[in-house]
Structure formats: C-alpha cells, structure tokens
Amino acid sequence: MRRALAAALGEELAELEPVAGGDLNDAYRARTTSGRTLFVKTADDARRAGPQAYAAEAAGLRWLAEADALPVPDVLAVDERFLALEWVDGGGRADDAQLGRGLALLHRAGAPEHGALPAGTPAPRDVLRLGPLALPNEPQPTWAAFYASQRLLPLARIAAERGALDPAGVRAVGRVAERIDDLAGPPEPPARLHGDLWSGNVLAGADGRPWLVDPAAHGGHREVDLAMLALFGTVSSRLLAAYEDVAPLADGHADRVGLWQLFPLLVHAVLFGGAYGARAASVAAGYGGRHGTHLR
C-alpha cells in the first residue's frame, strides 16, 4: 500500500503512522517528502470495506463538494486498496449554526432522483454499498415507496437472516412499510444527502468550521440526514433554527425522526448485531399505530 500510495501521489512518503479510524477501515496520517500531510484509509481485508468502496467514497466527496455548502476534504488519490484525502486539522468545536445552514444548502443542491448515486460511482449503480453491505437502489415514483422497498424491507430481511432481528421485529418493520404513505409526510424533491451523517462524520476544524467526512452520498429525503445526526448525538436548537432559516422543514418533521432512524438502526443491526436489532424493532413498533422518536 505504501508503494502504491507513493506512486499515485508522485512522491515518496516520509512518515506513515496509525491514527484513530472507523470500524471497517484502518487509518493513517501520512507525510510526504515535500511536507504534505494526508489522511489515508485502507483495509488489510478488502471485504471489510466492501468492493470499490474507496472509489464510491471519492465520488461522494466530490459530489458533496460541488454543492459548495460545507467543506469536505479534497480527494488526493484513490485505489482499490486505499483512499488518500486532504488532512484536516481538528481540535475545534463545530459551529452548530454553520452546520445547520450548510446542511440546508447541501440538501437544496438536489439530486436527479431518490437513490441517485454521484457521478463516478462504480457500477452497478442500482446498488448502494455501505461497507460490505449491498442494498437495492432502484428508482421509485415516490420517496415513501423508495424507502419502504429499497431500504426497510431488504434490511429487515437481511437482519432476520443473520439473526439480528427477531420475527416480531420483522413484522413491525413490515407494518411500517405498509403504512409508509401515511407516515412519510408531504412529498419533497430529492435532496443531496451525506447519507451517513452521524456526529462522528462531522469533523470540527481548528477554527470551528464543520467538515463532512466519510459519506454514503445519494439522493433522498433531507430529513434523513438530520435524523441520523440525532441518532448518536443531539441536534441543537441553534442548528435546527439555522437550517430552517435557509430551508424550513415540513410540518410534523419531529414526529418522523424515528421513522428515518430505522434505516441506520437496521444497517447497524446487520453489520454489528448487538442491541441494534431490538432497538430497531422497538422503534418500528412505535410507528405501527402512533408516531415515535422526536427531534426536539
């Protein structure tokens, strides 16, 4: 990997040291002989990251950058074995108002259709890859139909096959899919989504600017990014107010947070097991006859 990275960059590496990374990749800080500092992610077993994962992530970063809404690291080199990005000095505290305004602008940049993948994403384009997980990604006439048929039902089936979701949980997700037209809120145009916007994928620069990293970018409902941000953290009133100053949310958006969180909960149940399946089943059951988790 070191030799391949040096060849792709056109200069040798002076340093390559491990840094904290994610669950599916190993991460390094690299310094070239000319003094450039890079962030590099790789995996000793390509099955952990998934086939063509780095090319897909590079395409997603470039697509997000095109919106000129929030900063993302420049892609410096990409290969089947690694992805090399601009190094971002962290250490600050992300400015919630900047993040809220930037997300609204990013979403407003739009996408051709729900499920649309960025230009440059490797084929097949009717599949969304999340690490080693492949989900169907065929266009549907509405977001509600897309979310039910391309996200909830396939994930529930895979989770059940892997023992991560019990039969009651599968039935609960099925009931949500049946009611999706009533639950999903008013129709909206496809937004340009980060797609995996948990708090760990918002990097605060030393100056407080929020950077977006590690996307699973695609077209979808803008409330999905906000719901994901609330899943393992909080969405402050300052962030939400800044978002709505640019792009007001539809009535009832707070009641749909748990509905959109079903997607990442089921993904985590499939990939990591643990209590995620039970949590997904509980959230789904809450939408069987009433609304669930709130944003505020």
Stockholm file with secondary structure:
# STOCKHOLM 1.0

chainA/1-296         MRRALAAALGEELAELEPVAGGDLNDAYRARTTSGRTLFVKTADDARRAGPQAYAAEAAGLRWLAEADALPVPDVLAVDERFLALEWVDGGGRADDAQLGRGLALLHRAGAPEHGALPAGTPAPRDVLRLGPLALPNEPQPTWAAFYASQRLLPLARIAAERGALDPAGVRAVGRVAERIDDLAGPPEPPARLHGDLWSGNVLAGADGRPWLVDPAAHGGHREVDLAMLALFGTVSSRLLAAYEDVAPLADGHADRVGLWQLFPLLVHAVLFGGAYGARAASVAAGYGGRHGTHLR
#=GR chainA/1-296 SS CHHHHHHHHTSCEEEEEEECCCSSCEEEEEEETTSCEEEEEECSSHHHHCTTHHHHHHHHHHHHHHTTSSCCCCEEEEETTEEEEECCCBCSCCCHHHHHHHHHHHHHTCCSSTTCCCTTCCSCTTEEEETTEEEECCCCSSHHHHHIIIIIHHHHHHHHHTTSSCHHHHHHHHHHHHTHHHHSCSCCCCEEECSCCCGGGEEEBTTSCEEECSCCCEEECHHHHHHHHHHSSCCCHHHHHHHHHHSCCCTTGGGGHHHHHHHHHHHHHHHHCTTHHHHHHHHHHHTTTSCCCCCC
#=GC SS_cons         CHHHHHHHHTSCEEEEEEECCCSSCEEEEEEETTSCEEEEEECSSHHHHCTTHHHHHHHHHHHHHHTTSSCCCCEEEEETTEEEEECCCBCSCCCHHHHHHHHHHHHHTCCSSTTCCCTTCCSCTTEEEETTEEEECCCCSSHHHHHIIIIIHHHHHHHHHTTSSCHHHHHHHHHHHHTHHHHSCSCCCCEEECSCCCGGGEEEBTTSCEEECSCCCEEECHHHHHHHHHHSSCCCHHHHHHHHHHSCCCTTGGGGHHHHHHHHHHHHHHHHCTTHHHHHHHHHHHTTTSCCCCCC
//
